[in-house]
Amino acid sequence: MEKQRQKSLTIGYHLVVTVLTLWSVVNVVLMIFHIGHWQLEMNIANALLAVFAVDYFSRLVIANDRKTFLIHSAFDLLGIIPMHPVFALFRLGRLARMIQYHHLFWRLGLDGKWSHDFHRFVYRTGFIYLFSISIAIIVLSALLFSVFEHQSLSDALWWAVTTATTVGYGDVTPHTPVGKIIAAALMFGGIGFIGLLTSTITDFFTTQTRQNLGHQEDEKELELKLLLAKIESLTQKVDQLQTDLKRQESSHHQSKQK
């Protein structure tokens, strides 16, 4: 009875989080495209930010393994950064984890090879953790760069992305000592994780291709064995027919002699 009650409370809690997540995303979209009353939408965004912040730190306090929690909930932390409402879009990561927790694809009959491959790629390869850490480094670097270099958040994000991906257009550059330290940290940390992320993707698809080629070779070998077995069966039947025909000819010849 207690287990069923706990399950019901968990489902209810996740439903509330889902509704608030979708509401915050819709609210951000309305703000981006200047639809509706901007001040009201800003107040809603701040209220939802407070709710998600309390939820995040409450889960952090009661977590058994806080290190694992911080890694798994990297997007949740980015979703409560109060610098800009657009960071609310990171809350969709929480929604994806709840879909996985309740096995919704399996319950809806949508589970298949593609979902297994996707799960294997995202979690077993460690892609989701590398991706979360990379995004966190880029975003936090952009925030610090924006503060110390007095740049807009959009320009700071653009600078962080171009720096971490080694593109480096040079249109936005650090001028203050702190900004240069942030840039150096991003170069060493961000580029390292971006490199690991790229190598993880490459290794996965290379392994997948090899496995597919191996499966194709196994299928071809099986088809060849089946074909050889059919040929052997046909050969035996032809030999049997030839033997029966010779017997009939011999019997017919003997009957004529009599």
Secondary structure, DSSP 8 states (H G I E B T S, - for coil): -HHHHHHHHHHHHHHHHHHHHHHHHHHHHHHHTT-S-HHHHHHHHHHHHHHHHHHHHHHHHH-S-HHHHHHHTHHHHHTT-TT-GGGGGGGHHHHHHHHHHTTHHHHTT--SHHHHHHHIIIIITSHHHHHHHHHHHHHHHHHHHHHHHT--HHHHHHHHHHHHTT---SSS---SHHHHHHHHHIIIIIHHHHHHHHHHHHHHHHHHHHHHHHHHHHHHHHHHHHHHHHHHHHHHHHHHHHHHHHHHHHHHHHHHH-
